[in-house]
Amino acid sequence: MDIDLHYLISEIMANRIALLHGTMVTFAISILAIVAGTLFGVAIGVTVSYGIRSLRWAARAYIDIIRGTPVLVLILGTYYTSSVIGLSLSSFQAGALALTLFCASHVGEILRGALQSLPRGQIEAGQAIGLTFSGIFQHVLFPQALRYALPTWITAAVEIVKASTLISVIGVTELLLTTQQIISSNFLNMQFYLLAGAIYFMINFSIERLGRYVSNRLDLPARRII
């Protein structure tokens, strides 16, 4: 059945505030998870690569367990477990924490692979000229590892945005849940799902363009990921 274009536009305009709010929630929780997950993931990756044996095992176990757990299970587990242990996290906070943990496991594995691809002799050379490990990592290892890791990190960041659709199951009114609520009142299923898809694409495309810009600044070959 044909849909009156005027009616569709009027529905979009009538729900523009809800759509904007859902988009901002999706953007905020995705960026929070990507930034926090990257910082935590760097620590995990360094620990797996250079930590003492007990810490390496713990970090390796974290990566394997979290990466092997479906994101939906991780979100539900974080949300319901937090109340049991007395953290009293809101649905937004629980969703952000779950996505952060998921992001960190992937970033940790990405950085581990990048760091372990570097010649071991570079650490010994840095020590020979009097650099501490932190200095070697900051000035020698990390800049090189970043060149290897960045393209895959961009892919992981895009996956976090996609995974953010799952936090609707714990009541976070992000873009997908907002779209479903709007559809329940006007029944414009295809039209509003296409609109939501376009918004998700724009968010992911922005991440890709940012990654391309950083890649160019680092003189890295960029590759398309969407």
C-alpha positions in Angstrom: 0.0 0.0 0.0 1.3 3.4 -1.0 2.2 5.8 1.9 1.2 9.4 1.6 4.5 11.3 1.5 2.9 14.2 3.4 1.8 11.9 6.1 5.3 10.4 6.4 7.0 13.8 6.7 4.5 14.9 9.2 5.2 11.8 11.3 8.9 12.4 11.1 8.5 16.0 12.2 6.1 15.1 15.0 8.6 12.6 16.4 11.8 14.5 15.6 12.5 15.2 19.3 12.2 11.5 20.2 14.4 10.6 17.2 17.0 13.1 18.2 17.0 11.9 21.8 17.4 8.3 20.7 20.2 9.2 18.4 22.0 11.2 21.1 21.7 8.3 23.5 23.1 5.9 20.9 25.9 8.3 20.1 26.7 9.0 23.8 26.8 5.4 25.0 28.8 4.3 21.9 31.5 7.0 22.4 31.7 6.3 26.1 32.1 2.6 25.5 34.7 3.1 22.7 36.8 5.6 24.7 36.7 3.8 28.0 37.0 0.4 26.3 40.0 1.5 24.4 41.8 2.8 27.5 41.1 -0.4 29.4 41.9 -2.5 26.3 45.3 -0.9 26.0 46.1 -1.8 29.6 44.9 -5.4 28.9 46.9 -5.7 25.8 50.1 -4.4 27.5 49.5 -6.8 30.4 49.1 -9.8 28.1 52.2 -8.9 26.2 54.6 -7.7 28.9 53.0 -8.4 32.3 54.1 -11.0 34.9 52.9 -14.5 34.4 49.9 -14.3 36.8 48.7 -11.0 35.3 49.2 -12.3 31.8 47.0 -15.3 32.5 44.3 -13.2 34.1 44.3 -10.7 31.2 44.3 -13.6 28.7 41.3 -15.2 30.5 39.5 -11.9 30.5 39.9 -11.5 26.7 38.9 -15.1 26.0 35.8 -15.1 28.3 34.4 -11.7 27.2 35.1 -12.2 23.5 33.4 -15.6 23.7 30.3 -14.2 25.4 27.4 -12.9 23.3 27.0 -9.2 23.7 23.3 -9.6 24.6 24.2 -12.1 27.4 26.9 -9.6 28.6 24.4 -6.7 28.7 21.8 -8.7 30.6 24.4 -10.2 33.0 25.8 -6.8 33.8 22.4 -5.2 34.3 21.0 -7.9 36.6 24.3 -8.7 38.4 25.0 -5.1 39.3 21.8 -5.0 41.4 22.7 -8.2 43.2 26.1 -7.0 44.3 24.7 -3.6 45.3 26.0 -1.3 42.5 22.6 -0.1 41.7 23.5 0.9 38.1 20.9 2.5 35.9 20.1 0.8 32.6 22.2 3.3 30.7 25.2 2.8 33.1 24.9 -1.0 32.9 24.7 -0.9 29.1 27.7 1.4 28.9 29.7 -0.9 31.2 28.8 -4.0 29.3 29.8 -2.4 26.0 33.0 -1.0 27.6 34.0 -4.5 28.7 33.2 -5.9 25.3 35.2 -3.2 23.6 38.2 -3.6 25.9 38.4 -7.3 25.2 38.7 -6.7 21.5 41.1 -3.7 21.8 43.2 -5.8 24.2 43.5 -8.6 21.6 44.1 -6.2 18.8 46.9 -4.4 20.6 48.4 -7.7 21.8 48.7 -8.9 18.2 50.2 -5.6 17.1 52.8 -5.5 20.0 53.8 -9.1 19.5 54.4 -8.5 15.8 57.2 -6.0 16.7 60.8 -7.3 17.0 61.7 -8.1 20.6 65.1 -6.6 20.1 63.6 -3.1 20.1 63.0 -3.4 23.9 66.6 -4.6 24.4 67.9 -1.7 22.3 65.8 0.8 24.4 67.1 -0.6 27.6 70.6 -0.4 26.3 70.3 3.4 25.9 68.9 3.8 29.4 65.1 4.0 28.6 62.6 2.7 31.2 59.9 0.3 30.0 57.4 3.2 30.0 59.7 5.2 27.9 60.3 2.4 25.5 56.5 1.7 25.2 55.6 5.4 24.7 58.3 6.3 22.2 59.2 3.1 20.4 56.5 0.3 20.7 53.2 2.1 20.9 53.7 4.3 17.8 54.5 1.3 15.7 51.8 -0.9 17.2 49.2 1.9 16.5 50.0 1.7 12.8 49.2 -2.1 12.8 46.2 -1.8 15.1 44.3 1.2 13.9 42.4 -0.3 11.0 41.1 -3.2 13.1 40.3 -0.8 16.0 38.1 1.2 13.6 36.2 -2.0 12.8 35.8 -2.7 16.5 34.5 0.8 17.1 31.9 0.4 14.4 30.8 -3.0 15.9 30.2 -1.2 19.3 27.8 1.2 17.6 26.0 -1.8 16.1 26.0 -3.6 19.4 24.4 -0.6 21.1 21.1 -1.6 19.5 21.0 -4.5 22.0 20.8 -2.3 25.1 17.1 -1.7 24.3 16.4 -5.0 26.0 17.2 -3.4 29.4 15.1 -0.4 28.7 17.5 2.1 27.4 15.6 4.4 24.9 18.3 4.5 22.3 17.6 4.9 18.6 16.3 1.4 17.9 13.8 1.3 20.9 12.7 4.8 20.1 12.0 3.8 16.5 10.0 0.8 17.6 8.0 2.9 19.9 7.2 5.4 17.1 6.3 2.5 14.7 3.8 1.1 17.3 1.7 4.2 17.0 1.9 5.0 13.2 2.7 1.5 11.7 5.2 2.9 9.3 7.6 0.0 9.7 9.7 0.1 6.6 10.0 3.9 6.5 11.1 4.4 10.1 13.4 1.4 10.1 15.1 2.8 6.9 15.4 6.1 8.7 17.0 4.5 11.7 19.3 2.5 9.4 20.4 5.8 7.7 21.2 7.4 11.1 23.3 4.4 12.2 25.1 4.5 8.9 25.9 8.2 9.3 27.3 7.5 12.8 29.5 4.6 11.5 30.5 6.6 8.5 31.7 9.4 10.7 33.8 6.9 12.7 35.3 5.6 9.5 36.1 9.0 8.2 37.8 9.9 11.5 39.8 6.7 11.2 40.8 7.5 7.6 41.9 11.0 8.8 44.1 9.5 11.6 45.4 6.9 9.2 46.4 9.6 6.7 48.1 11.5 9.5 50.1 8.4 10.4 50.7 7.7 6.7 48.7 4.5 7.0 46.8 2.8 4.1 43.1 3.3 4.7 40.6 0.6 3.9 36.8 0.8 3.8 35.0 -1.0 6.6 31.3 -0.3 6.1 
